[in-house]
Amino acid sequence: MAEFPAAWIALFIFAFAVFVIVRPLFLSQSAIEAAQGVDAWATQLRRQADLLTARRDVYAALRDLDFEYSTDKVSQEEYGRQRYKLMGQAVDILQQIDQLPPLGDDPIESALGGSNSIAEESGEVYYCSNCGEEVGLTDHFCGSCGSELVEEAST
């Protein structure tokens, strides 16, 4: 009698393994294309996030360098050399950001038939007080600069 449950468990595990292996063969072409579209959108979003992070890091390095120069921790020659290098990096990053295609609508939101934000539905537009980028009505932090958003956002 103890072998009966063990046999059922083994049969269940075997059936599940067969299901996982065979399932991709029965997916429709549209489901595969939709999954690839989401992957492409996510890859593009990741690339944009990486570039924005790199931009933030270069700006922070420039601020630090300016501060160190103002406190006489860096010589004028070293300051000029490092600033030139950092400005070149910033220009390269900004050019890459400018060359990115627009993200368009979120494919998941589009598939669900929803709107991207509450602000779109209400017609209200909010901006970050630090960098001026548009932010959502329910956002707590700016997606561009990362600063905390205050309650009384300007419309």
C-alpha positions as CSV (number, residue, x, y, z in Angstrom):
1,M,0.0,0.0,0.0
2,A,2.9,2.4,0.6
3,E,4.1,2.0,-3.0
4,F,0.8,3.3,-4.4
5,P,1.3,7.0,-3.4
6,A,5.0,6.8,-4.4
7,A,3.9,5.6,-7.9
8,W,1.4,8.4,-8.2
9,I,4.0,11.0,-7.2
10,A,6.5,9.6,-9.7
11,L,3.8,9.6,-12.4
12,F,2.9,13.2,-11.6
13,I,6.6,14.4,-11.8
14,F,7.0,12.6,-15.1
15,A,3.8,14.1,-16.6
16,F,4.9,17.6,-15.4
17,A,8.3,17.2,-17.0
18,V,6.8,16.1,-20.3
19,F,4.4,19.1,-20.1
20,V,7.3,21.5,-19.6
21,I,9.3,20.0,-22.4
22,V,6.5,19.8,-25.0
23,R,4.7,23.1,-24.2
24,P,6.8,25.3,-26.5
25,L,5.9,23.1,-29.4
26,F,2.3,24.1,-29.1
27,L,2.7,27.9,-28.5
28,S,1.1,30.0,-31.2
29,Q,3.3,32.2,-33.4
30,S,1.6,35.3,-32.0
31,A,2.4,34.3,-28.4
32,I,6.1,33.8,-29.4
33,E,6.1,37.2,-31.2
34,A,4.5,38.9,-28.2
35,A,7.1,37.4,-25.8
36,Q,9.9,38.6,-28.1
37,G,8.3,42.1,-28.3
38,V,8.3,42.2,-24.5
39,D,12.0,41.0,-24.4
40,A,13.0,43.7,-27.0
41,W,11.2,46.4,-25.0
42,A,12.8,45.2,-21.7
43,T,16.3,45.2,-23.4
44,Q,15.7,48.7,-24.7
45,L,14.5,49.8,-21.2
46,R,17.6,48.2,-19.6
47,R,19.9,50.0,-22.1
48,Q,18.2,53.3,-21.3
49,A,18.5,52.7,-17.6
50,D,22.2,51.9,-17.9
51,L,22.9,55.0,-19.9
52,L,21.0,57.2,-17.4
53,T,23.0,55.6,-14.6
54,A,26.2,56.3,-16.4
55,R,25.1,59.9,-17.0
56,R,24.4,60.3,-13.3
57,D,27.8,58.8,-12.3
58,V,29.7,61.1,-14.7
59,Y,27.7,64.2,-13.4
60,A,28.6,63.1,-9.8
61,A,32.2,62.7,-10.7
62,L,32.2,66.2,-12.2
63,R,30.6,67.7,-9.1
64,D,33.2,65.9,-6.9
65,L,36.0,67.2,-9.1
66,D,34.7,70.7,-9.0
67,F,34.4,70.5,-5.2
68,E,37.9,69.1,-4.8
69,Y,39.3,71.9,-7.1
70,S,37.5,74.6,-5.1
71,T,39.1,73.2,-1.9
72,D,42.5,73.2,-3.5
73,K,42.8,69.4,-3.3
74,V,43.5,69.2,-7.1
75,S,45.9,71.3,-9.1
76,Q,44.7,73.4,-11.9
77,E,46.5,71.2,-14.5
78,E,45.1,68.0,-13.1
79,Y,41.6,69.6,-12.8
80,G,41.7,70.6,-16.4
81,R,42.8,67.2,-17.6
82,Q,40.3,65.3,-15.5
83,R,37.4,67.7,-16.4
84,Y,38.2,67.4,-20.1
85,K,38.1,63.6,-19.8
86,L,34.8,63.5,-17.8
87,M,33.2,66.0,-20.2
88,G,34.1,63.8,-23.1
89,Q,32.5,60.8,-21.4
90,A,29.4,62.9,-20.6
91,V,29.1,63.9,-24.3
92,D,29.4,60.3,-25.4
93,I,26.8,59.1,-23.0
94,L,24.4,62.0,-24.0
95,Q,24.8,61.2,-27.7
96,Q,24.0,57.6,-27.0
97,I,20.9,58.6,-25.0
98,D,19.8,60.9,-27.9
99,Q,20.2,58.0,-30.4
100,L,17.9,55.7,-28.4
101,P,14.6,55.1,-30.2
102,P,11.5,56.2,-28.2
103,L,10.3,53.4,-25.9
104,G,6.7,53.7,-26.9
105,D,4.0,52.1,-24.9
106,D,4.6,49.4,-22.4
107,P,3.7,46.1,-24.2
108,I,2.3,44.6,-21.0
109,E,0.1,47.6,-20.3
110,S,-1.0,47.6,-23.9
111,A,-1.9,43.9,-23.7
112,L,-3.9,44.5,-20.6
113,G,-5.6,47.4,-22.2
114,G,-4.6,49.8,-19.4
115,S,-3.2,53.2,-19.3
116,N,0.4,53.8,-18.5
117,S,-0.3,56.2,-15.6
118,I,-3.1,57.7,-13.6
119,A,-1.9,61.2,-14.7
120,E,-2.7,60.3,-18.3
121,E,-6.3,59.5,-17.3
122,S,-6.8,62.6,-15.3
123,G,-5.0,64.9,-17.7
124,E,-2.7,66.2,-15.0
125,V,1.1,66.4,-15.6
126,Y,3.6,66.6,-12.8
127,Y,7.3,67.4,-13.0
128,C,10.3,66.7,-10.8
129,S,11.4,69.8,-8.9
130,N,15.1,68.7,-9.2
131,C,15.6,67.8,-12.9
132,G,12.3,68.9,-14.5
133,E,11.4,65.5,-16.0
134,E,7.8,64.4,-16.2
135,V,6.7,62.1,-13.3
136,G,3.6,60.1,-12.6
137,L,1.0,61.1,-10.1
138,T,1.7,58.2,-7.8
139,D,5.5,58.2,-8.1
140,H,7.5,58.8,-4.9
141,F,10.9,59.2,-6.6
142,C,11.9,60.7,-10.0
143,G,12.8,58.0,-12.6
144,S,15.4,60.2,-14.1
145,C,17.4,61.7,-11.3
146,G,16.2,59.6,-8.4
147,S,15.3,62.5,-6.1
148,E,12.4,62.1,-3.7
149,L,9.2,63.8,-5.0
150,V,7.4,66.2,-2.7
151,E,3.6,66.1,-2.1
152,E,2.8,69.5,-3.7
153,A,4.0,68.7,-7.3
154,S,3.5,71.5,-9.8
155,T,1.0,71.0,-12.6
